[in-house]
């Protein structure tokens, strides 16, 4: 701030005596208490002593806020600091300077926020003219003005819109000539607090709603929305009420949409003041335009040599759009009613032998399959199941499982030589390092245990039977595999109960072998006519069932993977959509996902004593196929990554 001497040099209107000037200068440089002492000691006998003592006493009473002379009142009202926000106009705030004698001059200094204006008014009228301060910019010692005349009131006003945050001070100082000719000053400091705060929040409101769209499959779709609000809102898109992961922008882009993408889409806009949901935008997706194509044979019917009186099945698979219809022919003549992809010939007789073909037709064209010859044989060593096996895992959650089987068959009598094994440790040499280290097996008829084994112990009868049926030898006589050999197993239903000893877990192979010698086999010899296992299958897991067909003729087999229908029997946690694949070596011979309610398939199920499926739309899987002698593998897994309990069954079809 400029010194009083500087001020006096600039204001000719001040006519002060030298002693008074020196006194005021002393007051400016000396704290109030010391100033009072100086006055008392130096000028106690001076004509001005009484006046100066009164001034000093008043200064001491007001501290650092006021220094007044005579009867002057500098600040009549003192408002507190003003709190405002960056970018918000400052409501004019005034503080009054009242003079009862004469203000010689006044000044305003300090630091002001950018954009703030100070305006001096008197009686509501801005003061103008030479020497009158009417505005200021940021900085210190912003200026001063001179006033003259009688008693008056001056009101500096703060105006403007601050553009930077901070705490700012305004210093107002007035100088006056008192009645005794002395000069006194008074100061008042006033604060402005400018805060860098956000503007008041406002809840979101949609300014652009997403629009419904209808497209064809394969198109790209973009939903767009816009919303106001402070702070700026965030977004979350949903389909049919379920949030779409990662869809948090104002637009939602869907590439290559398919029929399954159809649904109701909406978006929620959210900020700290609230949320709002946009109107629903429906997406309709039409199937792609159909491109018609002529039929083509994807899988040819296979030639067969079957036992006289057995069931023979011929299968064909054709592609084409629209889906082709079929007409089977025997020796070139259409077979009445044979219009499906599968031709079932029951109780095949000599009249059924011949050359079969099928014509596939749609609106685009027609194609005829290759010929498949059906020959019938009276060989006494006809096709039959020699071996049934299940490979799966024992876990802490599923520490055991049961394999069901039926020994017998139509027209059979007597007993059956049967070999059963639960192989664990002997799988390790084949690369299955996670095999169970100790397995056990029980052979149960009804509720009666008719055979049990923990460690097979190198039993000669087991070794000889395994060699006779072509089973791989167990690793050693001391391996902890389990095996049972019964040369006189009666016809009937049995279960094999497989588990790990002391809770052992890992891969295990359950096997059943028909151990009847070829030379002893007749049409009345009991056979392995069925094997089944029910087990939970995890998503991505495969349950494998292997079987071997022996004999000199083909045999028709029914393979089922049952999931949803198990629920009707009270089974919890069933697999919703099992898938079935049949392999010969590494080649897929046939596959089925949903059985489709084929009446011929249901009739085959009834012929082998399997429970029927009334729901023709169920997602159970089934195959009926005639196969030549050989080794085959059926695999069950969950379509669409489904999981749960499933039943796999393999039946000999008479």
C-alpha positions in Angstrom: 0.0 0.0 0.0 1.3 3.5 -0.8 2.5 5.5 2.2 0.6 8.5 3.5 3.4 10.8 2.3 2.9 9.5 -1.2 -0.8 10.1 -0.9 -0.3 13.6 0.3 1.9 14.4 -2.7 -0.8 13.3 -5.0 -3.7 15.0 -3.3 -3.6 18.9 -3.2 -6.8 19.0 -1.4 -5.0 17.8 1.8 -3.6 20.8 3.7 -1.9 19.3 6.8 0.5 20.7 9.3 3.9 19.1 9.5 3.6 17.9 13.1 0.4 16.1 12.2 2.0 14.5 9.2 4.8 13.3 11.3 2.4 11.9 13.9 0.4 10.0 11.4 3.6 8.6 9.9 4.6 7.5 13.3 1.3 5.8 13.7 1.7 3.9 10.4 5.1 2.5 11.4 4.4 1.7 15.0 2.1 -0.9 16.6 -0.9 0.6 18.3 0.2 0.0 21.8 3.6 1.5 21.2 1.9 4.4 19.3 -0.2 5.1 22.4 2.9 5.1 24.6 4.7 7.5 22.2 1.8 9.9 22.2 1.7 9.9 26.0 5.4 10.6 26.4 6.1 13.0 23.5 3.0 15.2 23.1 1.3 15.1 26.5 1.6 18.9 26.8 0.9 19.7 23.2 -2.3 21.5 22.1 -3.0 18.3 20.1 -2.4 16.0 23.0 -6.0 15.6 24.1 -7.1 14.8 20.5 -4.2 12.4 19.9 -4.8 10.6 23.1 -8.4 10.0 22.2 -7.4 8.8 18.8 -4.9 6.4 20.2 -7.3 5.0 22.7 -9.9 4.4 20.0 -7.3 2.6 17.8 -6.4 0.4 20.7 -10.0 -0.6 21.3 -10.5 -1.6 17.6 -7.3 -3.5 17.2 -6.3 -4.2 13.6 -9.8 -3.6 12.1 -10.5 0.1 12.5 -8.4 3.2 13.0 -10.7 6.2 13.3 -10.3 9.9 14.0 -12.9 12.1 15.6 -16.4 10.9 15.2 -15.9 9.2 11.9 -17.6 5.8 11.4 -15.9 4.0 8.5 -17.9 0.8 8.2 -21.5 1.1 9.3 -22.4 -2.5 8.5 -20.0 -5.4 8.1 -21.3 -8.5 6.1 -19.4 -11.8 6.4 -17.4 -13.4 3.6 -19.2 -14.1 0.4 -19.1 -17.7 -0.7 -19.7 -18.2 -4.4 -18.8 -20.6 -7.3 -16.6 -20.3 -10.2 -18.7 -19.2 -13.2 -21.6 -18.1 -11.1 -22.5 -14.3 -11.2 -21.8 -12.6 -7.9 -24.8 -11.0 -6.3 -23.8 -7.4 -5.6 -22.6 -7.1 -2.0 -22.2 -3.7 -0.4 -20.6 -2.3 2.7 -21.2 1.3 3.8 -18.7 4.0 4.5 -20.3 6.8 6.6 -18.6 10.2 7.1 -19.8 12.8 9.6 -17.1 15.3 8.9 -15.1 15.0 5.8 -13.3 12.1 4.1 -10.2 13.5 2.4 -9.5 10.4 0.3 -10.0 6.6 0.2 -8.5 3.7 -1.5 -9.3 0.0 -2.2 -6.5 -2.6 -2.4 -6.0 -6.3 -1.9 -6.4 -9.3 -4.3 -9.6 -9.8 -6.2 -10.7 -12.9 -8.2 -10.5 -12.5 -12.0 -13.7 -11.1 -13.4 -14.7 -9.2 -10.2 -15.7 -5.5 -10.4 -15.8 -2.9 -7.6 -18.1 0.0 -8.1 -18.4 3.0 -5.7 -21.9 4.5 -5.2 -23.4 7.2 -3.2 -27.1 7.2 -2.5 -27.4 4.4 -5.1 -25.7 6.5 -7.8 -22.3 5.4 -9.1 -19.6 7.9 -8.3 -17.7 9.1 -11.3 -15.3 11.7 -12.2 -11.6 12.4 -11.7 -10.0 10.4 -8.9 -13.1 8.3 -8.2 -12.4 4.5 -8.3 -15.1 2.7 -10.3 -13.4 -0.6 -11.3 -10.5 -2.8 -10.4 -8.6 -5.8 -11.8 -6.8 -8.5 -9.9 -3.8 -7.4 -7.9 -2.8 -5.2 -4.9 -3.1 -1.5 -4.4 -5.8 -1.2 -7.0 -6.3 2.5 -6.7 -7.7 5.4 -4.7 -10.1 8.3 -5.1 -10.7 11.7 -3.5 -14.0 12.9 -2.1 -15.0 16.3 -0.8 -18.1 18.0 0.6 -20.2 17.6 3.6 -21.5 14.5 5.3 -22.2 11.6 2.9 -22.4 7.8 2.6 -20.4 5.8 0.1 -21.2 2.1 -0.8 -18.6 0.1 -2.7 -20.3 -2.8 -4.5 -18.8 -6.1 -5.6 -20.1 -7.3 -8.9 -19.1 -9.7 -11.7 -18.5 -13.4 -12.4 -15.3 -14.9 -10.9 -13.4 -17.2 -13.2 -10.9 -18.8 -10.8 -11.3 -20.4 -7.3 -9.6 -19.1 -4.2 -10.0 -16.8 -1.2 -9.6 -13.1 -2.0 -9.4 -10.0 0.2 -10.5 -6.4 -0.3 -8.9 -3.8 1.8 -10.8 -0.5 2.2 -9.0 2.5 3.7 -10.2 6.0 4.3 -8.3 9.2 5.3 -9.9 12.2 6.8 -9.1 15.6 8.2 -10.4 15.8 11.8 -11.6 19.0 13.4 -8.3 19.7 15.0 -6.4 19.6 11.8 -5.0 16.1 12.3 -5.2 13.3 9.7 -6.4 9.8 10.6 -7.1 6.7 8.7 -9.2 3.6 9.1 -9.1 0.2 7.3 -11.5 -2.7 6.9 -10.7 -6.0 5.3 -13.4 -7.9 3.5 -13.1 -11.5 2.1 -14.6 -13.2 -0.9 -14.4 -17.0 -1.1 -14.7 -18.5 -4.6 -15.0 -22.2 -4.6 -14.3 -24.6 -7.5 -17.4 -26.6 -7.1 -19.7 -28.2 -9.7 -22.9 -26.7 -10.7 -26.0 -28.1 -8.9 -26.8 -31.6 -10.2 -29.7 -32.3 -12.4 -31.2 -35.8 -13.0 -30.8 -37.4 -16.4 -33.5 -36.9 -19.0 -33.5 -38.6 -22.4 -33.3 -36.2 -25.3 -33.0 -39.0 -27.9 -34.9 -42.3 -27.4 -33.7 -45.6 -29.0 -35.9 -46.5 -31.9 -37.4 -49.9 -32.8 -35.8 -51.7 -35.7 -36.7 -54.6 -38.0 -33.9 -56.2 -39.9 -32.9 -59.4 -41.7 -30.5 -61.9 -40.1 -26.9 -61.0 -40.9 -27.5 -57.2 -40.6 -25.7 -54.8 -38.3 -27.9 -52.9 -35.9 -27.1 -49.7 -33.9 -29.4 -48.3 -31.2 -28.7 -44.7 -30.3 -29.7 -42.7 -27.2 -28.8 -39.3 -25.8 -29.5 -37.9 -22.3 -29.0 -34.6 -20.6 -28.0 -34.2 -16.9 -25.4 -32.8 -14.7 -23.1 -34.5 -14.1 -23.1 -36.2 -17.5 -24.9 -39.5 -17.2 -23.5 -43.0 -17.8 -25.5 -45.7 -19.7 -26.3 -49.3 -19.3 -28.1 -51.3 -22.1 -30.3 -54.3 -21.5 -32.0 -57.0 -23.5 -35.3 -58.3 -22.2 -34.5 -56.9 -18.8 -31.0 -58.4 -18.5 -28.0 -56.1 -18.6 -25.7 -56.5 -21.5 -22.1 -56.8 -20.3 -19.9 -54.0 -21.5 -22.8 -52.1 -23.2 -22.2 -48.8 -21.4 -22.1 -46.2 -24.1 -24.7 -44.0 -25.6 -24.9 -46.3 -28.6 -25.3 -50.1 -28.7 -23.9 -51.8 -31.8 -24.9 -55.4 -32.7 -23.0 -57.0 -35.6 -24.4 -59.8 -37.7 -27.6 -60.2 -35.8 -29.4 -63.5 -35.9 -33.0 -64.5 -35.0 -31.9 -65.2 -31.4 -30.9 -61.5 -31.0 -34.5 -60.3 -31.4 -36.0 -58.9 -28.3 -36.7 -55.7 -26.3 -33.8 -53.4 -25.8 -33.6 -50.4 -23.5 -31.1 -48.2 -21.8 -30.8 -46.6 -18.3 -29.1 -43.2 -17.9 -27.6 -42.6 -14.5 -25.8 -39.8 -12.6 -25.5 -38.8 -9.0 -28.9 -37.1 -9.1 -30.9 -40.1 -10.3 -31.7 -42.6 -13.1 -34.1 -42.7 -16.0 -35.0 -45.6 -18.3 -35.5 -45.1 -22.0 -38.6 -46.3 -23.9 -38.3 -49.9 -25.1 -36.9 -50.4 -28.6 -38.0 -53.7 -30.0 -35.7 -55.5 -32.4 -37.3 -57.9 -34.9 -35.0 -60.2 -36.9 -36.3 -62.1 -39.9 -34.6 -65.2 -41.1 -32.3 -64.7 -44.0 -33.7 -65.1 -47.5 -34.0 -68.8 -48.4 -31.7 -69.9 -51.2 -33.2 -73.0 -52.6 -30.9 -75.9 -53.6 -31.4 -79.3 -55.1 -31.1 -82.4 -52.9 -27.7 -84.0 -52.5 -27.0 -87.4 -50.8 -24.8 -86.7 -47.7 -24.8 -90.2 -46.3 -25.5 -93.2 -48.6 -27.4 -96.3 -47.3 -25.0 -99.1 -46.4 -25.2 -102.7 -47.8 -26.0 -105.3 -45.1 -25.9 -109.0 -44.5 -28.4 -109.7 -41.7 -29.7 -112.8 -40.0 -33.0 -114.1 -41.2 -35.7 -112.9 -38.9 -33.8 -110.0 -37.5 -34.6 -106.3 -37.8 -32.7 -104.4 -40.5 -32.4 -100.6 -40.7 -31.3 -98.7 -43.8 -30.4 -95.0 -43.3 -29.9 -92.1 -45.7 -29.1 -88.5 -45.2 -29.8 -85.8 -47.9 -29.2 -82.1 -47.9 -31.2 -79.5 -49.9 -33.5 -76.5 -49.5 -36.4 -77.0 -49.0 -35.8 -80.1 -46.9 -36.2 -83.1 -49.3 -38.8 -85.8 -49.0 -37.9 -89.5 -49.4 -39.1 -92.5 -51.3 -37.5 -95.9 -50.8 -37.4 -98.4 -53.5 -36.6 -102.1 -53.6 -35.4 -103.5 -56.9 -36.5 -100.2 -58.5 -40.1 -100.3 -57.2 -41.4 -97.8 -54.7 -42.1 -99.3 -51.2 -45.5 -98.2 -50.0 -45.2 -95.9 -46.9 -41.4 -95.9 -46.9 -41.0 -92.1 -47.0 -38.6 -91.3 -44.2 -34.8 -91.0 -43.9 -34.9 -94.4 -42.1 -36.3 -97.6 -43.5 -37.0 -100.3 -40.9 -37.5 -103.9 -42.0 -38.8 -106.1 -39.2 -38.4 -109.9 -39.2 -36.5 -109.8 -42.4 -37.4 -112.7 -44.7 -36.2 -113.9 -48.1 -38.7 -111.7 -49.9 -37.0 -108.6 -48.3 -33.6 -109.4 -49.8 -32.7 -107.2 -52.8 -31.3 -103.9 -53.9 -32.5 -100.8 -52.1 -32.2 -97.2 -53.1 -33.9 -93.9 -52.1 -35.1 -90.9 -54.1 -34.8 -87.5 -52.4 -37.0 -84.8 -53.8 -37.7 -81.1 -53.3 -39.0 -78.2 -55.4 -35.7 -77.7 -57.0 -34.8 -81.2 -58.1 -34.4 -84.9 -57.4 -31.5 -87.2 -56.6 -31.3 -91.0 -56.2 -28.9 -92.6 -53.8 -26.5 -95.4 -54.5 -27.9 -99.0 -54.3 -27.5 -100.9 -51.1 -27.9 -104.6 -51.2 -29.6 -106.5 -48.4 -28.6 -110.1 -48.1 -30.1 -112.5 -45.5 -28.2 -115.3 -43.8 -29.0 -118.4 -41.7 -25.6 -118.5 -40.1 -25.9 -119.8 -36.5 -23.2 -117.4 -35.3 -25.2 -114.3 -36.1 -24.4 -110.8 -35.0 -24.6 -110.1 -31.3 -23.0 -107.9 -28.6 -19.8 -109.3 -27.3 -18.6 -106.5 -25.1 -20.0 -103.4 -23.4 -17.8 -100.8 -21.6 -18.2 -97.5 -19.9 -15.2 -95.1 -19.4 -15.8 -92.3 -16.9 -14.4 -90.6 -13.9 -14.8 -91.1 -10.1 -14.7 -87.8 -8.2 -15.2 -86.7 -4.7 -18.7 -85.5 -5.7 -19.5 -88.7 -7.7 -17.4 -91.4 -6.0 -19.2 -94.3 -7.6 -21.5 -95.3 -10.4 -23.7 -98.2 -11.5 -23.8 -100.0 -14.9 -27.0 -101.9 -15.7 -27.1 -104.9 -18.0 -29.5 -107.6 -19.1 -28.4 -111.2 -19.9 -30.9 -113.2 -22.0 -32.8 -112.4 -25.2 -35.8 -113.8 -27.1 -35.8 -117.6 -27.3 -32.7 -118.1 -25.1 -32.2 -120.4 -22.1 -29.5 -121.6 -19.8 -26.6 -119.6 -18.3 -24.0 -117.2 -19.6 -20.2 -117.1 -19.0 -19.7 -113.5 -18.0 -16.5 -111.5 -17.3 -16.8 -108.1 -15.5 -13.9 -105.8 -14.7 -13.3 -102.4 -13.1 -10.0 -101.3 -14.5 -8.0 -98.4 -12.9 -4.3 -98.9 -12.5 -3.9 -100.9 -15.7 -5.1 -97.8 -17.7 -1.9 -95.9 -16.8 0.3 -97.7 -19.4 -2.2 -96.4 -22.0 -1.4 -92.8 -21.1 -4.3 -92.3 -18.7 -2.1 -91.0 -15.8 -5.2 -89.8 -13.9 -6.6 -93.3 -13.6 -8.0 -94.4 -10.2 -5.2 -96.2 -8.2 -7.5 -98.8 -6.6 -10.9 -99.9 -7.8 -13.5 -102.3 -6.6 -16.5 -104.0 -8.2 -19.8 -105.6 -7.0 -22.1 -107.7 -9.3 -25.6 -107.4 -8.0 -28.8 -109.2 -9.0 -31.7 -107.3 -7.7 -30.5 -106.6 -4.1 -28.3 -109.6 -3.9 -24.5 -109.3 -4.3 -23.6 -112.3 -6.5 -20.0 -111.4 -6.9 -17.5 -108.9 -5.4 -13.8 -108.1 -5.9 -11.3 -105.5 -4.7 -7.9 -106.6 -6.1 -8.1 -109.3 -8.8 -4.9 -111.0 -7.5 -3.8 -112.5 -10.8 -6.6 -115.1 -10.8 -6.0 -117.6 -13.6 -9.7 -117.9 -14.5 -9.9 -114.1 -15.0 -6.7 -114.1 -17.1 -7.9 -116.9 -19.3 -11.3 -115.5 -19.8 -9.8 -112.1 -20.7 -7.5 -113.7 -23.2 -10.4 -115.7 -24.8 -12.6 -112.6 -25.4 -9.7 -110.5 -26.6 -9.6 -108.1 -23.6 -6.3 -106.4 -23.0 -4.4 -108.0 -20.1 -4.3 -106.3 -16.7 -0.9 -104.8 -15.8 0.2 -107.4 -13.3 -1.1 -109.9 -10.8 -0.6 -107.3 -8.1 -2.4 -104.4 -9.8 -5.3 -103.0 -7.8 -7.8 -103.5 -10.6 -10.9 -105.5 -9.8 -12.4 -108.4 -11.8 -15.1 -111.1 -11.5 -15.5 -114.1 -13.8 -18.7 -116.2 -13.5 -19.0 -119.1 -16.0 -22.7 -119.8 -15.2 -24.4 -116.4 -14.9 -28.2 -116.9 -15.0 -30.4 -114.8 -17.4 -31.8 -111.6 -15.9 -31.0 -108.1 -15.0 -27.7 -107.2 -13.2 -25.9 -104.1 -12.0 -22.2 -103.5 -11.7 -21.4 -101.2 -8.9 -18.0 -99.5 -9.4 -16.1 -97.4 -6.9 -12.7 -96.3 -5.8 -11.2 -98.0 -2.6 -11.0 -95.6 0.3 -12.4 -92.8 -1.8 -9.8 -93.1 -4.6 -10.7 -90.9 -7.6 -9.7 -90.8 -11.2 -10.6 -92.4 -14.6 -12.1 -95.9 -14.5 -13.2 -98.4 -17.1 -16.2 -100.7 -16.4 -16.4 -103.7 -18.7 -18.8 -106.6 -19.4 -17.8 -109.4 -21.7 -19.7 -112.3 -23.2 -17.3 -115.1 -22.4 -19.1 -117.8 -24.3 -16.8 -119.6 -26.7 -17.7 -119.3 -30.4 -18.0 -123.1 -30.7 -20.5 -123.1 -27.9 -22.7 -120.3 -29.2 -26.2 -121.2 -30.5 -29.4 -119.3 -31.1 -30.6 -120.2 -27.6 -27.4 -119.0 -25.8 -28.2 -116.0 -23.6 -26.6 -112.8 -24.8 -25.8 -109.3 -23.5 -28.8 -107.5 -24.8 -28.6 -104.2 -23.0 -26.2 -102.0 -21.1 -26.9 -98.7 -19.5 -25.4 -96.1 -17.1 -26.7 -92.9 -15.6 -24.2 -90.3 -14.5 -23.9 -86.6 -14.1 -22.0 -85.1 -17.0 -20.3 -81.7 -16.6 -20.3 -79.0 -19.3 -17.7 -79.9 -21.8 -17.3 -83.5 -20.4 -17.9 -86.6 -22.5 -19.4 -89.9 -21.3 -18.0 -92.7 -23.5 -19.7 -96.1 -24.0 -17.9 -98.7 -26.1 -19.3 -101.9 -27.6 -18.2 -104.7 -29.8 -20.4 -106.6 -32.2 -19.4 -110.2 -32.9 -20.8 -112.9 -35.2 -20.9 -113.2 -39.0 -23.9 -111.0 -39.7 -24.9 -107.3 -39.1 -26.9 -106.4 -36.0 -29.3 -103.5 -35.5 -28.6 -101.4 -32.4 -30.6 -98.8 -30.5 -28.5 -96.2 -28.8 -30.2 -93.6 -26.5 -28.9 -90.5 -24.7 -31.8 -89.5 -22.3 -31.8 -86.2 -20.4 -35.0 -84.2 -20.2 -37.3 -87.3 -20.0 -35.5 -88.4 -16.8 -37.2 -85.6 -15.0 -40.5 -87.4 -15.5 -39.1 -90.2 -13.3 -38.1 -87.8 -10.5 -34.4 -87.5 -11.4 -33.1 -84.1 -10.3 -30.7 -82.0 -12.3 -31.1 -83.6 -15.6 -29.2 -82.6 -18.8 -31.5 -80.4 -20.9 -30.1 -81.2 -24.3 -27.9 -84.3 -24.7 -26.1 -85.0 -27.9 -25.1 -88.4 -29.3 -22.3 -89.4 -31.7 -21.4 -92.9 -32.9 -17.8 -93.6 -34.0 -16.0 -96.3 -35.8 -12.4 -95.6 -35.0 -12.0 -91.9 -35.5 -14.9 -91.6 -38.1 -18.4 -90.4 -37.1 -20.8 -92.9 -38.5 -24.0 -91.2 -37.3 -25.1 -88.5 -34.9 -28.3 -87.2 -33.4 -29.1 -84.2 -31.2 -32.9 -84.2 -30.9 -34.7 -87.4 -31.9 -37.6 -85.6 -33.5 -40.5 -87.8 -32.4 -40.0 -90.5 -35.1 -42.8 -93.1 -34.7 -40.5 -95.8 -36.1 -37.9 -95.0 -33.3 -40.6 -95.2 -30.6 -41.7 -98.6 -32.1 -38.1 -99.9 -31.9 -37.9 -98.7 -28.2 -41.0 -100.7 -27.4 -39.6 -103.8 -29.1 -36.5 -103.9 -26.8 -38.5 -103.0 -23.6 -37.1 -99.5 -23.3 -39.5 -96.9 -21.8 -41.3 -94.8 -24.4 -41.0 -91.1 -24.7 -44.4 -89.4 -25.0 -43.0 -85.9 -25.7 -42.2 -86.0 -29.4 -40.5 -82.6 -29.0 -38.1 -83.6 -26.2 -34.4 -83.0 -26.7 -33.4 -86.5 -26.0 -31.1 -88.1 -28.6 -31.5 -91.5 -30.2 -30.0 -93.6 -33.1 -31.3 -96.8 -34.6 -28.7 -98.3 -36.9 -27.7 -101.6 -38.4 -23.9 -102.2 -38.1 -21.6 -104.9 -39.4 -19.4 -106.8 -36.8 -16.7 -104.5 -35.3 -15.8 -102.2 -32.5 -17.8 -98.9 -32.0 -17.9 -96.0 -29.5 -20.9 -93.9 -28.5 -20.2 -90.6 -26.9 -22.7 -88.4 -25.0 -22.1 -84.7 -24.3 -24.2 -81.6 -23.6 -25.4 -79.7 -26.7 -25.1 -75.9 -26.2 -22.8 -76.5 -23.3 -25.6 -78.1 -21.2 -24.8 -80.2 -18.2 -26.5 -82.6 -15.8 -27.6 -86.2 -15.3 -27.9 -88.3 -18.4 -28.7 -91.9 -19.2 -26.9 -93.7 -22.0 -28.3 -97.0 -23.2 -27.3 -99.5 -25.8 -29.8 -102.2 -26.9 -29.6 -105.2 -29.2 -32.7 -104.9 -31.4 -34.2 -108.4 -32.1 
